[in-house]
Amino acid sequence: MLPEGEYLYKDLSSDFVDFDKLMNEIREERVSGYIGFESNEGEETGFAELNDGGAGRVKIYRDGEEIVEEGKDALGKIIKEGGYTMQVVDCDESEQEIVKIKLENEEIKKDISTEDLDVPNFLSTNITDQENDCHLVLLSDDYSGVVTMVNGIPEQAKVSTPKEIFVGNAALKKALEYIEEGEVSLDIYRMTDMEIEEKEDTDEAIGERMKGELEGISEEFEKKADELLDDMGLDFMAEDSDGEEATEEDVFEEVEKQKSEE
């Protein structure tokens, strides 16, 4: 699933498209977003990124494989073959970031419905204790967003609504709200080695003031997660019978115990 964005064209048949004319229009409109396409037989899907009116990389899903090709020529070859239904979508800054993540990052999980999601369990196993550095992508018809996790802790967040873009703590609160209310689906993507290196370099350069802001996001996120976990009788910082703080292993033993009792 890709961000909804603002449609320049929707359900456009490639059989009747003048490719050069279409690309000229995209360039004149300076569209930043993507062209999504799906073969009429449904055997092939994909999208091409658009950056300020120019065509970038193309990602194709075919026979269970993902293929990434470069530029306008790759997109032109697909469209000129015909037999595709296309969407041309202009995206805001948050949605553009999701398109980039879907192009560059390894997918861990996708299309996780939050409608019937056990939120506390999900938070404990997939977010607050996520060992992998990852991007948590939120998508729906009305909302989109990215929460970037480093060492299992949220370091950045950005959420788009039809009227506004939220960043930082405000975005994190919105993300949790949409997950709790079952209003979005979730995709999880592993961060690339380059992103991790860039994060480490950034951490060294941002200084104490920005560091405090990022830690504030993490504390807010963990506090919310802990509140939800408390409702289940699970507390990461609870003391055991000897008066010592419970470890991560203790928590998961308790989760397994509850599951076996059910």
Summary of the structure (lengths in Angstrom):
residues: 262
radius of gyration: 21.1
end to end distance: 34.2
largest distance: 74.0
contacts: 786
relative contact order: 0.12
helix: 42%
strand: 32%
